[in-house]
């Protein structure tokens, strides 16, 4: 099956990656007495945080339509625990019956 390319996601990742490289480069320059001002540095950090926030909101919005899948998964887990509880009760009854017959 061919996977669809999500262009917005790809563009956001590229922007965040490039801004991250720029910030690392500026940190190195600031450590060694380089050229970027603190205003430029702070603005780039703010842009990275905004980009990450937009990216996360996009991802959350993209996955919100599969809420039914999580609801079904929750119900399946609940049913599995109920079946396990029922099976454990049956085992207890069988063990008590065996003990009764063996007079232990």
N, C-alpha and C positions, 0 to 999 in steps of 0.2 A: 504494500500500500504506500502510495506516495504521500509524504508529509507536506502539509502546507507551510509555506514560509510566512512568518509573522514579521512584516516589515517594520512596524512600529517598535516591536520588542527588539529587533536587531539594531535599529537606529539608536534607541535609548541605550542599549548596551555599549555601542560604539562611542557615543557621546560620554557616557560615564567613564569608560575605559580611558579615553583621551584626556578628559579632565583629571582623572586620577594620575596619569603619567605627568601632566603639566604640574599638578600640585607637588608630586614627588620631586620633580626637577626644581621647582621653586624652593622647596624645603632645603634641598641640597645647596642651592645658591644662597639662601638666607643664612645657612650655617657657615658658609665660607665667605660671607660678606658680599653677596651678589646684588643683582639689580632690582628684583621685584619689590614693590612697596607692600606694606602689610595690608593695605586696602585691596590691592589686586589679589593677594593671597587669600584674604578673608572672603572676597567676592567669589573666588573660584571654589572655595569650600562650601559656600552657601549654594552655588549652582550645582555642585555634586549632590548635596543633601536634597535639593529640590528635585533633581533628576532621579535620585533613588526613590523619593516619595512618589513621584508620578509613575515611575516604573512599577512600584509595589501596588499602587492603587489600580493600575492597569491589569496587573496579574490577578489581583483579588477580584476585580470586576469580570475578568475573563473566566474565572473558575466559579463564579457565583451561580451560574446556570446548572451546575452539576450538584446542587444542593440535594436533589432527590437521591443521588447516588450515595451520599453520606447518610441520609435518612434510612435508606435500605440497608446499608452496611451496619448501621446502629441496630436496626431491627434483627438482622441476621446474627449479630453478636449476642443480642439479648436472647434470641431463641436458642442459640448454642449453649449459653449458660443455663437456661432452663432445662434443656435436654440433659446436660451434664448433671445437674442437680437431681433430676428424675432418675437417671441411671445410678447415681450414688445411693439414692434411697432404695432402689431395687437391690443393689449389692448389699446394703445393710440388712435388708430383710432376708436375703439369701444366707448371709453369714449367721444371722440369728437363728434361722431354721436349721442350718448345719450344726450349730452349737447345741441346739435343743435336741436334735437327734443323736448327737454324740454324747450328750449329757455332760458338757464341759462347763 
